[in-house]
Amino acid sequence: MTKHHVSTIVNGEPTEFLCEPQLSLLDVLRDELHLTGSKEGCSSGDCGACSVTVDGRLVCSCLMLAVEAQGHAIETIEGMARGHILHPLQRKFLEHAALQCGFCTPGLLVAAKALLERNPNPTDTEARYWLAGNLCRCTGYDKVIRAVLDAAAELRGE
Amino acid sequence: MLDYTAPSTVEEAVRILAGAPDTAKVLSGGTDLLVQLRSGRAKPGLIVDVKNIPGISDIREREGGFVIGASTPGAVIGECEALRQAWPGVVEAANLIGSTQVQGRASLAGNLCNASPAADSVPALIAARATCVVAGPNGRREVPVESIATGPGRTSLGPGEFILAFHLAKPPPRSADAYLRFIPRTEMDIAVVGAAVSLMLGAGGVCTDARVVLGAVAPTAILVPEASAALMGRKLDETALAGLDRAARRACKPIDDKRGTIEYRTKVAGVLARRAATLAYERAGERR
């Protein structure tokens, strides 16, 4: 099988990889680039655990072929903290105990960050609709939403 | 064995697709195709990614109307303020497809060519008299959106053909469209019924043009001329709405499944047609 050579930018770093055409971006992120923060929940675009951004646009990395990443900039959960300094969303998730098993957390954080970049002051309803594609079976979502809105307030300087 | 290619011109894409008519699959946003690849429902030998074709993921305004590239993601469609103003029903339908993540990729061409009877954007596009530009070995042809899907998972596209763009005209004065979908929850589900209505008002607020389209109640989205006729020449009074409701129910040929029985879908189709017509009527009345 022909392997394709793909040049991308991952979390700000120029990154190249070889991949077979049927592999998803999630497969390559996890197995080739060893960025295992993005999780495989459903592999059908329903759970959002594999959420990443491509050129700033939120997507499920399981619904993209890795070859489609050619020439595009990918941001994953690994690019969210600055060294040991957590992003406010990450900190607020800890403070509000917005996670239990943690499997959905990277996807929720990436999705929430994409929300706040577009809408720095979302309502509860807006946050819930934006995150409807991120399934969590532990928290019941209330703590997640509280953490997101609290992080939004901090980022606005309130 | 699967291969992948991403041609950067229409001509090259047509040549590649025509050269592998039985094994090639067009890749646009991929939110349906990748799921089908994984489940084994689709087993292409070659994936032809059309997104490198210039303009295929953009929206352009033209003579007050719009050219929407076939692969334009739902999120981009939702962010186009001029399009939202002109065709709110088309935009709300496109934006109902899947989650925020799915909206980041999912396209109108994919929604149409996946040919699910429950595709949300399709009834709204048909109600809006959208056309699509089909590229193929014999050049380009522009056809109404309703001519593409022929049954669940089947289209009228010939070997080597794919959709390049959708055209929406400038909306006439005092006209508007609306799309409503019924699902048992508020997000992340597939339509039990979808209803799109596009109408135009004349003197005294009577309907001088109407298009009523139902989704998820037949093998394809269906245009219901009898439902449109019930609105023509009338304000949206109870007689008009009752006629619309009856005609919508009569046009239904749904399936029974876990989302709804035949009886339930038929009943909901009438109710949803009423509500979509009411919404379109209100929007049209607010326009000059």
Interface residues (C-beta under 8 A of the other chain):
Chain A: M1 T2 H4 E20 P21 Q22 S24 S43 S44 G45 D46 G48 S51 V54 R57 L58 V59 C60 C62 L63 M64 L65 V67 E68 Q70 A111 A114 L115 Y129 W130 L131 A132 G133 N134
Chain B: M1 L2 D3 Y4 A6 L27 G30 T31 L34 V35 L37 R38 I47 D49 K51 P73 A75 G98 S99 T100 Q101 V102 G104 R105 T186 E187 M188
